[in-house]
Amino acid sequence: MEHKFYDVKTKSRVTAEVKEKVSYGKPGNERYAFRAQTADGRNLTAFVSKDTWEKANI
């Protein structure tokens, strides 16, 4: 699955293959995110809605 991420170093939007989906925070106060990497190995994180996170097939 591909998703759009913001690359802080290049200050631009990039499309990358999602490697994993993660959740942060305590139960009842979670934030949901996709994780990916750029071609040169830098990490990318994009926070998404719970619905988008649950629908993702990763």
PDBQT receptor file of N, H, CA, C and O in Angstrom, charges set to zero:
ATOM      1  N   MET A   1       0.841  -1.175   0.000  1.00  0.00    +0.000 N 
ATOM      2  CA  MET A   1       0.000   0.000   0.000  1.00  0.00    +0.000 C 
ATOM      3  C   MET A   1       0.884   1.236   0.000  1.00  0.00    +0.000 C 
ATOM      4  O   MET A   1       1.849   1.313   0.760  1.00  0.00    +0.000 OA
ATOM      5  N   GLU A   2       0.562   2.190  -0.839  1.00  0.00    +0.000 N 
ATOM      6  H   GLU A   2      -0.222   2.127  -1.456  1.00  0.00    +0.000 HD
ATOM      7  CA  GLU A   2       1.302   3.447  -0.871  1.00  0.00    +0.000 C 
ATOM      8  C   GLU A   2       0.497   4.541  -0.182  1.00  0.00    +0.000 C 
ATOM      9  O   GLU A   2      -0.733   4.520  -0.176  1.00  0.00    +0.000 OA
ATOM     10  N   HIS A   3       1.213   5.493   0.395  1.00  0.00    +0.000 N 
ATOM     11  H   HIS A   3       2.213   5.511   0.389  1.00  0.00    +0.000 HD
ATOM     12  CA  HIS A   3       0.588   6.623   1.081  1.00  0.00    +0.000 C 
ATOM     13  C   HIS A   3       1.475   7.848   0.889  1.00  0.00    +0.000 C 
ATOM     14  O   HIS A   3       2.678   7.713   0.664  1.00  0.00    +0.000 OA
ATOM     15  N   LYS A   4       0.893   9.032   0.975  1.00  0.00    +0.000 N 
ATOM     16  H   LYS A   4      -0.084   9.141   1.157  1.00  0.00    +0.000 HD
ATOM     17  CA  LYS A   4       1.669  10.264   0.853  1.00  0.00    +0.000 C 
ATOM     18  C   LYS A   4       2.199  10.677   2.220  1.00  0.00    +0.000 C 
ATOM     19  O   LYS A   4       1.473  10.670   3.214  1.00  0.00    +0.000 OA
ATOM     20  N   PHE A   5       3.471  11.033   2.246  1.00  0.00    +0.000 N 
ATOM     21  H   PHE A   5       4.061  11.039   1.438  1.00  0.00    +0.000 HD
ATOM     22  CA  PHE A   5       4.146  11.474   3.457  1.00  0.00    +0.000 C 
ATOM     23  C   PHE A   5       4.773  12.831   3.196  1.00  0.00    +0.000 C 
ATOM     24  O   PHE A   5       5.006  13.197   2.044  1.00  0.00    +0.000 OA
ATOM     25  N   TYR A   6       5.048  13.581   4.258  1.00  0.00    +0.000 N 
ATOM     26  H   TYR A   6       4.859  13.283   5.194  1.00  0.00    +0.000 HD
ATOM     27  CA  TYR A   6       5.789  14.829   4.139  1.00  0.00    +0.000 C 
ATOM     28  C   TYR A   6       7.229  14.560   4.539  1.00  0.00    +0.000 C 
ATOM     29  O   TYR A   6       7.499  14.129   5.660  1.00  0.00    +0.000 OA
ATOM     30  N   ASP A   7       8.152  14.816   3.620  1.00  0.00    +0.000 N 
ATOM     31  H   ASP A   7       7.933  15.166   2.709  1.00  0.00    +0.000 HD
ATOM     32  CA  ASP A   7       9.578  14.624   3.865  1.00  0.00    +0.000 C 
ATOM     33  C   ASP A   7      10.149  15.938   4.400  1.00  0.00    +0.000 C 
ATOM     34  O   ASP A   7      10.249  16.919   3.663  1.00  0.00    +0.000 OA
ATOM     35  N   VAL A   8      10.518  15.957   5.664  1.00  0.00    +0.000 N 
ATOM     36  H   VAL A   8      10.437  15.160   6.262  1.00  0.00    +0.000 HD
ATOM     37  CA  VAL A   8      10.976  17.176   6.333  1.00  0.00    +0.000 C 
ATOM     38  C   VAL A   8      12.298  17.673   5.739  1.00  0.00    +0.000 C 
ATOM     39  O   VAL A   8      12.500  18.879   5.599  1.00  0.00    +0.000 OA
ATOM     40  N   LYS A   9      13.183  16.760   5.396  1.00  0.00    +0.000 N 
ATOM     41  H   LYS A   9      13.018  15.781   5.510  1.00  0.00    +0.000 HD
ATOM     42  CA  LYS A   9      14.484  17.155   4.880  1.00  0.00    +0.000 C 
ATOM     43  C   LYS A   9      14.369  17.863   3.528  1.00  0.00    +0.000 C 
ATOM     44  O   LYS A   9      15.014  18.889   3.311  1.00  0.00    +0.000 OA
ATOM     45  N   THR A  10      13.556  17.326   2.623  1.00  0.00    +0.000 N 
ATOM     46  H   THR A  10      13.031  16.493   2.800  1.00  0.00    +0.000 HD
ATOM     47  CA  THR A  10      13.399  17.943   1.301  1.00  0.00    +0.000 C 
ATOM     48  C   THR A  10      12.255  18.946   1.257  1.00  0.00    +0.000 C 
ATOM     49  O   THR A  10      12.079  19.643   0.259  1.00  0.00    +0.000 OA
ATOM     50  N   LYS A  11      11.479  19.022   2.331  1.00  0.00    +0.000 N 
ATOM     51  H   LYS A  11      11.623  18.455   3.143  1.00  0.00    +0.000 HD
ATOM     52  CA  LYS A  11      10.330  19.926   2.439  1.00  0.00    +0.000 C 
ATOM     53  C   LYS A  11       9.351  19.735   1.285  1.00  0.00    +0.000 C 
ATOM     54  O   LYS A  11       8.921  20.698   0.651  1.00  0.00    +0.000 OA
ATOM     55  N   SER A  12       9.008  18.477   1.025  1.00  0.00    +0.000 N 
ATOM     56  H   SER A  12       9.357  17.694   1.540  1.00  0.00    +0.000 HD
ATOM     57  CA  SER A  12       8.074  18.168  -0.048  1.00  0.00    +0.000 C 
ATOM     58  C   SER A  12       7.262  16.927   0.294  1.00  0.00    +0.000 C 
ATOM     59  O   SER A  12       7.606  16.163   1.197  1.00  0.00    +0.000 OA
ATOM     60  N   ARG A  13       6.174  16.745  -0.452  1.00  0.00    +0.000 N 
ATOM     61  H   ARG A  13       5.895  17.365  -1.186  1.00  0.00    +0.000 HD
ATOM     62  CA  ARG A  13       5.338  15.558  -0.299  1.00  0.00    +0.000 C 
ATOM     63  C   ARG A  13       5.929  14.446  -1.150  1.00  0.00    +0.000 C 
ATOM     64  O   ARG A  13       6.304  14.671  -2.300  1.00  0.00    +0.000 OA
ATOM     65  N   VAL A  14       6.011  13.253  -0.589  1.00  0.00    +0.000 N 
ATOM     66  H   VAL A  14       5.706  13.070   0.345  1.00  0.00    +0.000 HD
ATOM     67  CA  VAL A  14       6.508  12.093  -1.308  1.00  0.00    +0.000 C 
ATOM     68  C   VAL A  14       5.540  10.938  -1.119  1.00  0.00    +0.000 C 
ATOM     69  O   VAL A  14       4.828  10.865  -0.118  1.00  0.00    +0.000 OA
ATOM     70  N   THR A  15       5.521  10.040  -2.087  1.00  0.00    +0.000 N 
ATOM     71  H   THR A  15       6.100  10.099  -2.901  1.00  0.00    +0.000 HD
ATOM     72  CA  THR A  15       4.727   8.827  -1.983  1.00  0.00    +0.000 C 
ATOM     73  C   THR A  15       5.668   7.679  -1.713  1.00  0.00    +0.000 C 
ATOM     74  O   THR A  15       6.663   7.494  -2.414  1.00  0.00    +0.000 OA
ATOM     75  N   ALA A  16       5.343   6.898  -0.676  1.00  0.00    +0.000 N 
ATOM     76  H   ALA A  16       4.535   7.048  -0.106  1.00  0.00    +0.000 HD
ATOM     77  CA  ALA A  16       6.214   5.787  -0.290  1.00  0.00    +0.000 C 
ATOM     78  C   ALA A  16       5.366   4.583   0.094  1.00  0.00    +0.000 C 
ATOM     79  O   ALA A  16       4.190   4.713   0.437  1.00  0.00    +0.000 OA
ATOM     80  N   GLU A  17       5.981   3.418   0.031  1.00  0.00    +0.000 N 
ATOM     81  H   GLU A  17       6.935   3.312  -0.248  1.00  0.00    +0.000 HD
ATOM     82  CA  GLU A  17       5.324   2.174   0.413  1.00  0.00    +0.000 C 
ATOM     83  C   GLU A  17       5.258   2.082   1.939  1.00  0.00    +0.000 C 
ATOM     84  O   GLU A  17       6.280   2.203   2.614  1.00  0.00    +0.000 OA
ATOM     85  N   VAL A  18       4.069   1.871   2.475  1.00  0.00    +0.000 N 
ATOM     86  H   VAL A  18       3.239   1.773   1.927  1.00  0.00    +0.000 HD
ATOM     87  CA  VAL A  18       3.879   1.765   3.922  1.00  0.00    +0.000 C 
ATOM     88  C   VAL A  18       4.470   0.437   4.396  1.00  0.00    +0.000 C 
ATOM     89  O   VAL A  18       4.133  -0.625   3.873  1.00  0.00    +0.000 OA
ATOM     90  N   LYS A  19       5.354   0.508   5.393  1.00  0.00    +0.000 N 
ATOM     91  H   LYS A  19       5.628   1.371   5.818  1.00  0.00    +0.000 HD
ATOM     92  CA  LYS A  19       6.007  -0.684   5.933  1.00  0.00    +0.000 C 
ATOM     93  C   LYS A  19       5.276  -1.254   7.142  1.00  0.00    +0.000 C 
ATOM     94  O   LYS A  19       5.256  -2.468   7.346  1.00  0.00    +0.000 OA
ATOM     95  N   GLU A  20       4.674  -0.375   7.945  1.00  0.00    +0.000 N 
ATOM     96  H   GLU A  20       4.690   0.611   7.779  1.00  0.00    +0.000 HD
ATOM     97  CA  GLU A  20       3.941  -0.833   9.123  1.00  0.00    +0.000 C 
ATOM     98  C   GLU A  20       2.948   0.222   9.551  1.00  0.00    +0.000 C 
ATOM     99  O   GLU A  20       3.061   1.394   9.193  1.00  0.00    +0.000 OA
ATOM    100  N   LYS A  21       1.965  -0.222  10.333  1.00  0.00    +0.000 N 
ATOM    101  H   LYS A  21       1.873  -1.174  10.624  1.00  0.00    +0.000 HD
ATOM    102  CA  LYS A  21       1.029   0.723  10.933  1.00  0.00    +0.000 C 
ATOM    103  C   LYS A  21       1.186   0.617  12.436  1.00  0.00    +0.000 C 
ATOM    104  O   LYS A  21       1.271  -0.481  12.986  1.00  0.00    +0.000 OA
ATOM    105  N   VAL A  22       1.225   1.764  13.099  1.00  0.00    +0.000 N 
ATOM    106  H   VAL A  22       1.157   2.657  12.653  1.00  0.00    +0.000 HD
ATOM    107  CA  VAL A  22       1.473   1.808  14.534  1.00  0.00    +0.000 C 
ATOM    108  C   VAL A  22       0.452   2.704  15.214  1.00  0.00    +0.000 C 
ATOM    109  O   VAL A  22      -0.182   3.545  14.575  1.00  0.00    +0.000 OA
ATOM    110  N   SER A  23       0.301   2.512  16.525  1.00  0.00    +0.000 N 
ATOM    111  H   SER A  23       0.816   1.829  17.044  1.00  0.00    +0.000 HD
ATOM    112  CA  SER A  23      -0.541   3.401  17.322  1.00  0.00    +0.000 C 
ATOM    113  C   SER A  23       0.277   3.893  18.500  1.00  0.00    +0.000 C 
ATOM    114  O   SER A  23       1.085   3.156  19.066  1.00  0.00    +0.000 OA
ATOM    115  N   TYR A  24       0.060   5.131  18.856  1.00  0.00    +0.000 N 
ATOM    116  H   TYR A  24      -0.596   5.729  18.396  1.00  0.00    +0.000 HD
ATOM    117  CA  TYR A  24       0.774   5.765  19.951  1.00  0.00    +0.000 C 
ATOM    118  C   TYR A  24      -0.228   6.204  21.001  1.00  0.00    +0.000 C 
ATOM    119  O   TYR A  24      -1.352   6.574  20.661  1.00  0.00    +0.000 OA
ATOM    120  N   GLY A  25       0.152   6.169  22.267  1.00  0.00    +0.000 N 
ATOM    121  H   GLY A  25       1.065   5.868  22.543  1.00  0.00    +0.000 HD
ATOM    122  CA  GLY A  25      -0.684   6.688  23.342  1.00  0.00    +0.000 C 
ATOM    123  C   GLY A  25      -1.354   5.609  24.154  1.00  0.00    +0.000 C 
ATOM    124  O   GLY A  25      -1.238   4.416  23.875  1.00  0.00    +0.000 OA
ATOM    125  N   LYS A  26      -2.056   6.065  25.162  1.00  0.00    +0.000 N 
ATOM    126  H   LYS A  26      -2.151   7.035  25.389  1.00  0.00    +0.000 HD
ATOM    127  CA  LYS A  26      -2.762   5.176  26.082  1.00  0.00    +0.000 C 
ATOM    128  C   LYS A  26      -4.102   4.765  25.477  1.00  0.00    +0.000 C 
ATOM    129  O   LYS A  26      -4.634   5.468  24.618  1.00  0.00    +0.000 OA
ATOM    130  N   PRO A  27      -4.651   3.631  25.919  1.00  0.00    +0.000 N 
ATOM    131  CA  PRO A  27      -5.977   3.225  25.444  1.00  0.00    +0.000 C 
ATOM    132  C   PRO A  27      -7.007   4.324  25.700  1.00  0.00    +0.000 C 
ATOM    133  O   PRO A  27      -7.076   4.882  26.795  1.00  0.00    +0.000 OA
ATOM    134  N   GLY A  28      -7.792   4.620  24.689  1.00  0.00    +0.000 N 
ATOM    135  H   GLY A  28      -7.735   4.167  23.800  1.00  0.00    +0.000 HD
ATOM    136  CA  GLY A  28      -8.773   5.684  24.783  1.00  0.00    +0.000 C 
ATOM    137  C   GLY A  28      -8.234   7.019  24.318  1.00  0.00    +0.000 C 
ATOM    138  O   GLY A  28      -9.005   7.955  24.109  1.00  0.00    +0.000 OA
ATOM    139  N   ASN A  29      -6.924   7.127  24.152  1.00  0.00    +0.000 N 
ATOM    140  H   ASN A  29      -6.297   6.366  24.322  1.00  0.00    +0.000 HD
ATOM    141  CA  ASN A  29      -6.310   8.372  23.695  1.00  0.00    +0.000 C 
ATOM    142  C   ASN A  29      -5.199   8.055  22.681  1.00  0.00    +0.000 C 
ATOM    143  O   ASN A  29      -4.105   8.616  22.744  1.00  0.00    +0.000 OA
ATOM    144  N   GLU A  30      -5.507   7.141  21.742  1.00  0.00    +0.000 N 
ATOM    145  H   GLU A  30      -6.396   6.685  21.691  1.00  0.00    +0.000 HD
ATOM    146  CA  GLU A  30      -4.499   6.718  20.784  1.00  0.00    +0.000 C 
ATOM    147  C   GLU A  30      -4.431   7.658  19.584  1.00  0.00    +0.000 C 
ATOM    148  O   GLU A  30      -5.391   8.353  19.251  1.00  0.00    +0.000 OA
ATOM    149  N   ARG A  31      -3.259   7.653  18.949  1.00  0.00    +0.000 N 
ATOM    150  H   ARG A  31      -2.479   7.088  19.220  1.00  0.00    +0.000 HD
ATOM    151  CA  ARG A  31      -3.051   8.293  17.646  1.00  0.00    +0.000 C 
ATOM    152  C   ARG A  31      -2.560   7.197  16.719  1.00  0.00    +0.000 C 
ATOM    153  O   ARG A  31      -1.786   6.332  17.129  1.00  0.00    +0.000 OA
ATOM    154  N   TYR A  32      -3.001   7.230  15.485  1.00  0.00    +0.000 N 
ATOM    155  H   TYR A  32      -3.629   7.933  15.152  1.00  0.00    +0.000 HD
ATOM    156  CA  TYR A  32      -2.696   6.177  14.525  1.00  0.00    +0.000 C 
ATOM    157  C   TYR A  32      -1.806   6.720  13.425  1.00  0.00    +0.000 C 
ATOM    158  O   TYR A  32      -1.989   7.847  12.965  1.00  0.00    +0.000 OA
ATOM    159  N   ALA A  33      -0.828   5.904  13.000  1.00  0.00    +0.000 N 
ATOM    160  H   ALA A  33      -0.679   4.989  13.374  1.00  0.00    +0.000 HD
ATOM    161  CA  ALA A  33       0.146   6.376  12.019  1.00  0.00    +0.000 C 
ATOM    162  C   ALA A  33       0.608   5.253  11.108  1.00  0.00    +0.000 C 
ATOM    163  O   ALA A  33       0.536   4.071  11.447  1.00  0.00    +0.000 OA
ATOM    164  N   PHE A  34       1.092   5.665   9.928  1.00  0.00    +0.000 N 
ATOM    165  H   PHE A  34       1.151   6.625   9.653  1.00  0.00    +0.000 HD
ATOM    166  CA  PHE A  34       1.780   4.777   9.000  1.00  0.00    +0.000 C 
ATOM    167  C   PHE A  34       3.247   5.106   9.037  1.00  0.00    +0.000 C 
ATOM    168  O   PHE A  34       3.623   6.270   9.173  1.00  0.00    +0.000 OA
ATOM    169  N   ARG A  35       4.095   4.080   8.917  1.00  0.00    +0.000 N 
ATOM    170  H   ARG A  35       3.789   3.134   8.807  1.00  0.00    +0.000 HD
ATOM    171  CA  ARG A  35       5.547   4.263   8.892  1.00  0.00    +0.000 C 
ATOM    172  C   ARG A  35       6.081   3.789   7.553  1.00  0.00    +0.000 C 
ATOM    173  O   ARG A  35       5.592   2.806   6.997  1.00  0.00    +0.000 OA
ATOM    174  N   ALA A  36       7.098   4.494   7.028  1.00  0.00    +0.000 N 
ATOM    175  H   ALA A  36       7.495   5.293   7.480  1.00  0.00    +0.000 HD
ATOM    176  CA  ALA A  36       7.730   4.126   5.759  1.00  0.00    +0.000 C 
ATOM    177  C   ALA A  36       9.167   4.608   5.785  1.00  0.00    +0.000 C 
ATOM    178  O   ALA A  36       9.612   5.217   6.758  1.00  0.00    +0.000 OA
ATOM    179  N   GLN A  37       9.895   4.328   4.696  1.00  0.00    +0.000 N 
ATOM    180  H   GLN A  37       9.533   3.834   3.905  1.00  0.00    +0.000 HD
ATOM    181  CA  GLN A  37      11.265   4.801   4.551  1.00  0.00    +0.000 C 
ATOM    182  C   GLN A  37      11.465   5.372   3.160  1.00  0.00    +0.000 C 
ATOM    183  O   GLN A  37      10.843   4.925   2.197  1.00  0.00    +0.000 OA
ATOM    184  N   THR A  38      12.342   6.366   3.064  1.00  0.00    +0.000 N 
ATOM    185  H   THR A  38      12.847   6.729   3.846  1.00  0.00    +0.000 HD
ATOM    186  CA  THR A  38      12.708   6.927   1.772  1.00  0.00    +0.000 C 
ATOM    187  C   THR A  38      13.712   5.995   1.094  1.00  0.00    +0.000 C 
ATOM    188  O   THR A  38      14.158   5.016   1.693  1.00  0.00    +0.000 OA
ATOM    189  N   ALA A  39      14.060   6.298  -0.138  1.00  0.00    +0.000 N 
ATOM    190  H   ALA A  39      13.698   7.093  -0.624  1.00  0.00    +0.000 HD
ATOM    191  CA  ALA A  39      15.011   5.471  -0.887  1.00  0.00    +0.000 C 
ATOM    192  C   ALA A  39      16.384   5.459  -0.223  1.00  0.00    +0.000 C 
ATOM    193  O   ALA A  39      17.113   4.471  -0.312  1.00  0.00    +0.000 OA
ATOM    194  N   ASP A  40      16.739   6.571   0.449  1.00  0.00    +0.000 N 
ATOM    195  H   ASP A  40      16.147   7.374   0.521  1.00  0.00    +0.000 HD
ATOM    196  CA  ASP A  40      18.045   6.624   1.108  1.00  0.00    +0.000 C 
ATOM    197  C   ASP A  40      17.992   6.222   2.587  1.00  0.00    +0.000 C 
ATOM    198  O   ASP A  40      18.957   6.441   3.319  1.00  0.00    +0.000 OA
ATOM    199  N   GLY A  41      16.868   5.632   3.032  1.00  0.00    +0.000 N 
ATOM    200  H   GLY A  41      16.084   5.454   2.437  1.00  0.00    +0.000 HD
ATOM    201  CA  GLY A  41      16.799   5.037   4.360  1.00  0.00    +0.000 C 
ATOM    202  C   GLY A  41      16.271   5.897   5.485  1.00  0.00    +0.000 C 
ATOM    203  O   GLY A  41      16.255   5.449   6.631  1.00  0.00    +0.000 OA
ATOM    204  N   ARG A  42      15.833   7.127   5.204  1.00  0.00    +0.000 N 
ATOM    205  H   ARG A  42      15.846   7.492   4.273  1.00  0.00    +0.000 HD
ATOM    206  CA  ARG A  42      15.275   7.962   6.272  1.00  0.00    +0.000 C 
ATOM    207  C   ARG A  42      13.844   7.538   6.582  1.00  0.00    +0.000 C 
ATOM    208  O   ARG A  42      13.101   7.127   5.690  1.00  0.00    +0.000 OA
ATOM    209  N   ASN A  43      13.464   7.642   7.856  1.00  0.00    +0.000 N 
ATOM    210  H   ASN A  43      14.067   7.976   8.580  1.00  0.00    +0.000 HD
ATOM    211  CA  ASN A  43      12.132   7.242   8.290  1.00  0.00    +0.000 C 
ATOM    212  C   ASN A  43      11.108   8.328   8.009  1.00  0.00    +0.000 C 
ATOM    213  O   ASN A  43      11.397   9.520   8.104  1.00  0.00    +0.000 OA
ATOM    214  N   LEU A  44       9.905   7.890   7.660  1.00  0.00    +0.000 N 
ATOM    215  H   LEU A  44       9.669   6.921   7.582  1.00  0.00    +0.000 HD
ATOM    216  CA  LEU A  44       8.786   8.789   7.432  1.00  0.00    +0.000 C 
ATOM    217  C   LEU A  44       7.616   8.319   8.286  1.00  0.00    +0.000 C 
ATOM    218  O   LEU A  44       7.405   7.117   8.447  1.00  0.00    +0.000 OA
ATOM    219  N   THR A  45       6.854   9.264   8.835  1.00  0.00    +0.000 N 
ATOM    220  H   THR A  45       7.025  10.241   8.704  1.00  0.00    +0.000 HD
ATOM    221  CA  THR A  45       5.668   8.959   9.624  1.00  0.00    +0.000 C 
ATOM    222  C   THR A  45       4.541   9.869   9.170  1.00  0.00    +0.000 C 
ATOM    223  O   THR A  45       4.740  11.070   8.987  1.00  0.00    +0.000 OA
ATOM    224  N   ALA A  46       3.351   9.295   8.987  1.00  0.00    +0.000 N 
ATOM    225  H   ALA A  46       3.189   8.319   9.136  1.00  0.00    +0.000 HD
ATOM    226  CA  ALA A  46       2.168  10.081   8.641  1.00  0.00    +0.000 C 
ATOM    227  C   ALA A  46       1.042   9.664   9.582  1.00  0.00    +0.000 C 
ATOM    228  O   ALA A  46       0.674   8.490   9.642  1.00  0.00    +0.000 OA
ATOM    229  N   PHE A  47       0.501  10.626  10.313  1.00  0.00    +0.000 N 
ATOM    230  H   PHE A  47       0.799  11.580  10.264  1.00  0.00    +0.000 HD
ATOM    231  CA  PHE A  47      -0.623  10.345  11.200  1.00  0.00    +0.000 C 
ATOM    232  C   PHE A  47      -1.905  10.345  10.376  1.00  0.00    +0.000 C 
ATOM    233  O   PHE A  47      -2.121  11.217   9.535  1.00  0.00    +0.000 OA
ATOM    234  N   VAL A  48      -2.751   9.349  10.636  1.00  0.00    +0.000 N 
ATOM    235  H   VAL A  48      -2.576   8.640  11.320  1.00  0.00    +0.000 HD
ATOM    236  CA  VAL A  48      -3.982   9.163   9.869  1.00  0.00    +0.000 C 
ATOM    237  C   VAL A  48      -5.150   8.946  10.820  1.00  0.00    +0.000 C 
ATOM    238  O   VAL A  48      -4.967   8.761  12.023  1.00  0.00    +0.000 OA
ATOM    239  N   SER A  49      -6.357   8.972  10.255  1.00  0.00    +0.000 N 
ATOM    240  H   SER A  49      -6.506   9.122   9.278  1.00  0.00    +0.000 HD
ATOM    241  CA  SER A  49      -7.547   8.732  11.068  1.00  0.00    +0.000 C 
ATOM    242  C   SER A  49      -7.643   7.251  11.436  1.00  0.00    +0.000 C 
ATOM    243  O   SER A  49      -7.004   6.400  10.818  1.00  0.00    +0.000 OA
ATOM    244  N   LYS A  50      -8.435   6.971  12.432  1.00  0.00    +0.000 N 
ATOM    245  H   LYS A  50      -8.954   7.663  12.934  1.00  0.00    +0.000 HD
ATOM    246  CA  LYS A  50      -8.609   5.593  12.873  1.00  0.00    +0.000 C 
ATOM    247  C   LYS A  50      -9.237   4.750  11.765  1.00  0.00    +0.000 C 
ATOM    248  O   LYS A  50      -8.856   3.594  11.583  1.00  0.00    +0.000 OA
ATOM    249  N   ASP A  51     -10.193   5.310  11.023  1.00  0.00    +0.000 N 
ATOM    250  H   ASP A  51     -10.503   6.250  11.171  1.00  0.00    +0.000 HD
ATOM    251  CA  ASP A  51     -10.846   4.578   9.940  1.00  0.00    +0.000 C 
ATOM    252  C   ASP A  51      -9.849   4.198   8.855  1.00  0.00    +0.000 C 
ATOM    253  O   ASP A  51      -9.854   3.058   8.389  1.00  0.00    +0.000 OA
ATOM    254  N   THR A  52      -9.001   5.124   8.445  1.00  0.00    +0.000 N 
ATOM    255  H   THR A  52      -8.997   6.049   8.823  1.00  0.00    +0.000 HD
ATOM    256  CA  THR A  52      -7.983   4.852   7.433  1.00  0.00    +0.000 C 
ATOM    257  C   THR A  52      -7.013   3.794   7.935  1.00  0.00    +0.000 C 
ATOM    258  O   THR A  52      -6.627   2.895   7.187  1.00  0.00    +0.000 OA
ATOM    259  N   TRP A  53      -6.622   3.898   9.192  1.00  0.00    +0.000 N 
ATOM    260  H   TRP A  53      -6.936   4.628   9.799  1.00  0.00    +0.000 HD
ATOM    261  CA  TRP A  53      -5.675   2.955   9.808  1.00  0.00    +0.000 C 
ATOM    262  C   TRP A  53      -6.247   1.541   9.839  1.00  0.00    +0.000 C 
ATOM    263  O   TRP A  53      -5.540   0.576   9.551  1.00  0.00    +0.000 OA
ATOM    264  N   GLU A  54      -7.548   1.417  10.196  1.00  0.00    +0.000 N 
ATOM    265  H   GLU A  54      -8.122   2.201  10.430  1.00  0.00    +0.000 HD
ATOM    266  CA  GLU A  54      -8.169   0.108  10.281  1.00  0.00    +0.000 C 
ATOM    267  C   GLU A  54      -8.390  -0.521   8.909  1.00  0.00    +0.000 C 
ATOM    268  O   GLU A  54      -8.326  -1.744   8.779  1.00  0.00    +0.000 OA
ATOM    269  N   LYS A  55      -8.649   0.289   7.886  1.00  0.00    +0.000 N 
ATOM    270  H   LYS A  55      -8.701   1.282   7.991  1.00  0.00    +0.000 HD
ATOM    271  CA  LYS A  55      -8.905  -0.222   6.532  1.00  0.00    +0.000 C 
ATOM    272  C   LYS A  55      -7.630  -0.665   5.821  1.00  0.00    +0.000 C 
ATOM    273  O   LYS A  55      -7.699  -1.416   4.848  1.00  0.00    +0.000 OA
ATOM    274  N   ALA A  56      -6.488  -0.221   6.283  1.00  0.00    +0.000 N 
ATOM    275  H   ALA A  56      -6.432   0.389   7.073  1.00  0.00    +0.000 HD
ATOM    276  CA  ALA A  56      -5.217  -0.534   5.620  1.00  0.00    +0.000 C 
ATOM    277  C   ALA A  56      -4.900  -2.016   5.725  1.00  0.00    +0.000 C 
ATOM    278  O   ALA A  56      -4.986  -2.605   6.803  1.00  0.00    +0.000 OA
ATOM    279  N   ASN A  57      -4.535  -2.610   4.603  1.00  0.00    +0.000 N 
ATOM    280  H   ASN A  57      -4.465  -2.131   3.728  1.00  0.00    +0.000 HD
ATOM    281  CA  ASN A  57      -4.139  -4.025   4.572  1.00  0.00    +0.000 C 
ATOM    282  C   ASN A  57      -2.636  -4.122   4.554  1.00  0.00    +0.000 C 
ATOM    283  O   ASN A  57      -2.020  -4.169   3.489  1.00  0.00    +0.000 OA
ATOM    284  N   ILE A  58      -2.045  -4.152   5.729  1.00  0.00    +0.000 N 
ATOM    285  H   ILE A  58      -2.546  -4.113   6.594  1.00  0.00    +0.000 HD
ATOM    286  CA  ILE A  58      -0.590  -4.202   5.842  1.00  0.00    +0.000 C 
ATOM    287  C   ILE A  58      -0.204  -5.418   6.653  1.00  0.00    +0.000 C 
ATOM    288  O   ILE A  58       0.982  -5.660   6.876  1.00  0.00    +0.000 OA
TER     289      ILE A  58
